[in-house]
């Protein structure tokens, strides 16, 4: 990793097939150990069931209220300050349970690559 200060471009946010908006904050080949994205789930939306092969993920909830479903755990309400830990290969999805956007950081180790993503359906 090189010394660097990265500034996100809000216009670079994109809507994904996973049913959420993603803004990559730090996901570069020069820092293969970690990636950080801001995820935004609209009111009433739920992301698709998915899992990441060989990649651990953490959701750090910044704004809104949601319902996280991770592996075989019962659904859990989450809000600002909560951290959801997701080991590699564990199915996951999150629903927005409020009338405002659900916003969280998705921190992956090693860094997220599309090859790690497996869609498991709705």
SULTAFEN-V295687 format. One record per backbone hydrogen bond with DSSP energy under -1.0 kcal/mol. NH is the residue of the N-H (numbers start at 1). CO is the residue of the C=O. Records with the same first field share a line. If there is no record, write none. Layout:
# SULTAFEN-V295687
NH->CO, CO
This chain:
# SULTAFEN-V295687
12->9
13->10
14->22
16->20
19->16
21->40
22->14
23->38
25->36
26->36
31->28
34->31
35->108
36->26
37->106
38->23
39->104
40->21
41->102
45->42
47->94
48->18
49->121
50->92
51->118
53->116
56->109
57->86
58->107
59->84
60->105
61->82
62->103
63->103
66->78
67->95
68->76
69->93
71->91
73->70
76->68
78->66
81->61
82->79
84->59
86->57
89->52
90->87
92->50
93->69
95->67
96->45
97->65
102->41
103->63
104->39
105->60
106->37
107->58
108->35
109->56
111->32
116->113
118->51
120->49
